[in-house]
Amino acid sequence: MTTNSQTWGWVLVALGVLFLLQNMGLQIAGWIWGGMILAAGAGFIWYFQHDRSQWWPLIPGFTLLGLGTLILFEPILGGNLGGGIFLAAIGLGFVAVYFVRPGNWWALIPGGTLLTLGVVAGSGAQDNAGGVLFFTGLAITFGVVFLVGQRWAVFPALACLALTLVTATALQGLGGYIFPLALLAAGVYLLMRRGGPGAGANPSEGQFQAKEGEQ
């Protein structure tokens, strides 16, 4: 029997024992599963530390660390807080990708979004409070993307900030009017910036035509 066959044989035996313990309702099975998942997450982080040219292990690494923590401490953390920690851990993986590779600015968007969802889920906020937290987190996320050099991100940041204000006030009935009014204001601004319909004409051509009319 080859070494690989022996290794896979022991892995299958260990998995079979774990499933049996879990079906028997023994608490030790959860601790073993949690420890194994934590070890797997640490393995991905270790792989990145030894080969920093590969940034992708950070995402499954942080994800598995969050999942392992959720399994190990679920009775203590509870449903909302445990779910929030798991979502935040995934978000931290994307944020870590940006810090080790600043050129991957895109990672800030899923990272910030998942961190925001983690805060919302962990806090147990509902209705308007949850909406305020969510849109505030998105506004901060796109604000950070703007600060790292992506100028376009100012528009979704302002939109999310406006949605935060709408959600936080009793004027929610005006929410359906804010977007079309914003489009109208942007259109008027662009028209005024161009100076009106005739602003694009060449002044020298107008002077030349005027002189020809005088002659």
C-alpha positions in Angstrom: 0.0 0.0 0.0 1.4 3.4 -1.0 1.9 6.3 1.4 -0.9 8.3 -0.2 -3.4 5.5 0.1 -2.5 5.2 3.8 -2.9 8.9 4.3 -6.3 9.0 2.7 -7.3 5.9 4.6 -6.6 7.5 7.9 -8.5 10.7 6.8 -11.6 8.6 5.9 -11.4 6.8 9.2 -11.2 10.1 11.1 -14.1 11.6 9.2 -16.2 8.4 9.8 -15.5 8.6 13.6 -16.4 12.3 13.6 -19.7 11.8 11.9 -20.5 8.9 14.2 -19.8 11.0 17.3 -21.9 13.9 15.9 -24.8 11.6 15.2 -24.6 10.2 18.7 -25.0 13.8 20.0 -21.6 14.0 21.7 -20.3 17.5 22.2 -16.8 16.5 21.6 -17.5 16.1 17.9 -18.2 19.9 17.6 -15.0 20.7 19.3 -13.0 18.4 17.0 -14.7 19.8 13.9 -14.1 23.4 15.1 -10.4 22.6 15.8 -9.9 21.0 12.4 -11.5 23.9 10.6 -9.4 26.4 12.6 -6.3 24.4 11.7 -7.3 24.4 8.0 -7.7 28.2 8.2 -4.3 28.6 9.9 -2.8 26.4 7.1 -4.0 28.8 4.4 -2.5 31.7 6.4 0.8 29.8 6.8 0.8 29.1 3.0 0.5 32.8 2.3 3.3 33.7 4.8 5.6 31.3 2.9 4.6 32.5 -0.5 3.5 36.1 -0.5 3.2 36.2 -4.2 -0.1 34.3 -3.7 -2.7 36.5 -2.0 -5.7 34.3 -2.6 -5.1 32.0 0.5 -6.1 34.9 2.7 -9.7 34.7 1.8 -10.3 31.0 2.6 -7.9 31.3 5.5 -10.0 34.1 7.3 -13.2 32.4 6.2 -12.2 29.1 7.9 -10.9 30.8 11.0 -14.3 32.6 11.3 -16.2 29.3 10.7 -14.1 27.4 13.2 -14.6 30.1 15.8 -18.4 30.0 15.2 -18.5 26.2 15.7 -16.3 26.2 18.8 -18.0 29.0 20.6 -21.6 28.9 19.2 -23.1 28.2 22.7 -21.4 31.3 24.0 -21.7 33.6 21.1 -25.3 32.9 20.2 -26.9 33.0 16.7 -26.7 36.7 15.9 -23.2 37.4 17.3 -21.8 34.2 15.9 -23.2 34.9 12.4 -21.8 38.4 12.6 -18.4 37.2 13.5 -18.4 34.7 10.6 -19.4 37.4 8.0 -16.9 39.8 9.4 -14.1 37.2 9.2 -14.8 36.7 5.5 -14.7 40.5 5.0 -11.4 40.7 6.8 -10.0 38.3 4.3 -10.8 40.6 1.5 -9.5 43.6 3.4 -6.2 41.8 4.0 -5.9 41.2 0.3 -6.0 44.9 -0.3 -3.3 45.6 2.4 -0.9 43.0 1.0 -1.7 44.1 -2.6 -2.8 47.7 -2.7 -3.4 47.4 -6.4 -6.4 45.1 -5.6 -8.6 48.0 -4.6 -11.6 46.0 -5.7 -11.2 43.8 -2.6 -12.3 46.7 -0.4 -15.9 46.6 -1.8 -16.7 43.0 -0.8 -14.6 43.4 2.3 -16.5 46.5 3.5 -19.8 45.0 2.5 -19.3 41.8 4.4 -17.9 43.7 7.4 -21.1 45.8 7.3 -23.3 42.8 7.2 -21.4 41.3 10.1 -22.0 44.4 12.2 -25.7 44.4 11.2 -26.1 40.7 12.0 -24.1 40.8 15.2 -26.0 43.7 16.6 -29.3 42.2 15.9 -30.6 45.5 14.6 -33.9 45.3 12.7 -36.1 47.5 10.5 -34.8 51.1 10.3 -31.9 50.6 12.6 -30.5 47.8 10.5 -31.0 49.8 7.3 -29.1 52.8 8.8 -26.2 50.5 9.8 -26.1 48.9 6.4 -26.2 52.0 4.3 -23.7 53.8 6.6 -21.3 50.9 6.2 -21.7 51.0 2.4 -21.1 54.8 2.4 -17.9 54.3 4.4 -16.8 51.5 2.2 -17.2 53.5 -1.0 -15.7 56.5 0.8 -12.5 54.5 1.5 -12.5 53.3 -2.2 -12.6 57.0 -3.2 -9.8 57.9 -0.9 -7.5 55.2 -2.3 -7.8 56.8 -5.8 -11.0 55.6 -7.4 -12.8 58.9 -8.0 -16.0 57.3 -9.3 -16.7 55.8 -5.9 -17.8 59.2 -4.6 -21.2 58.8 -6.4 -22.2 55.5 -4.7 -20.9 56.8 -1.4 -23.1 59.9 -1.6 -26.1 57.7 -2.8 -25.6 55.4 0.2 -25.3 58.4 2.5 -28.6 59.8 1.2 -30.3 56.4 1.7 -28.9 56.5 5.3 -30.5 59.9 5.9 -33.8 58.8 4.4 -33.9 55.6 6.4 -32.9 57.4 9.6 -35.7 60.0 9.4 -39.5 59.8 9.3 -39.5 61.1 5.6 -39.3 57.6 4.2 -42.2 58.4 1.9 -39.9 60.8 0.0 -37.4 58.0 -0.8 -39.1 57.4 -4.2 -38.5 61.0 -5.2 -34.9 61.4 -4.2 -33.3 59.4 -7.0 -35.2 61.1 -9.9 -34.6 64.5 -8.2 -30.9 63.7 -8.0 -30.9 62.8 -11.7 -32.6 66.1 -12.5 -30.2 68.1 -10.5 -27.2 66.3 -12.1 -28.6 67.1 -15.6 -29.2 70.7 -14.8 -25.7 71.0 -13.4 -24.2 69.6 -16.6 -26.2 71.9 -18.8 -25.2 75.0 -16.7 -21.6 73.9 -16.7 -21.6 73.9 -20.6 -23.1 77.4 -20.5 -26.2 76.7 -22.4 -27.1 75.3 -25.8 -24.7 77.7 -27.8 -21.8 77.4 -25.5 -20.0 74.8 -27.6 -19.8 77.1 -30.7 -16.4 78.5 -31.7 -16.2 82.3 -30.9 -13.9 82.9 -33.8 -16.4 81.5 -36.3 -19.1 83.8 -34.9 -16.8 86.9 -35.3 -16.0 85.9 -38.9 -19.6 85.5 -39.8 -20.4 88.9 -38.3 -17.7 90.6 -40.3 -19.1 89.0 -43.5 -22.5 90.3 -42.7 -21.2 93.8 -42.2 -19.5 93.7 -45.6 
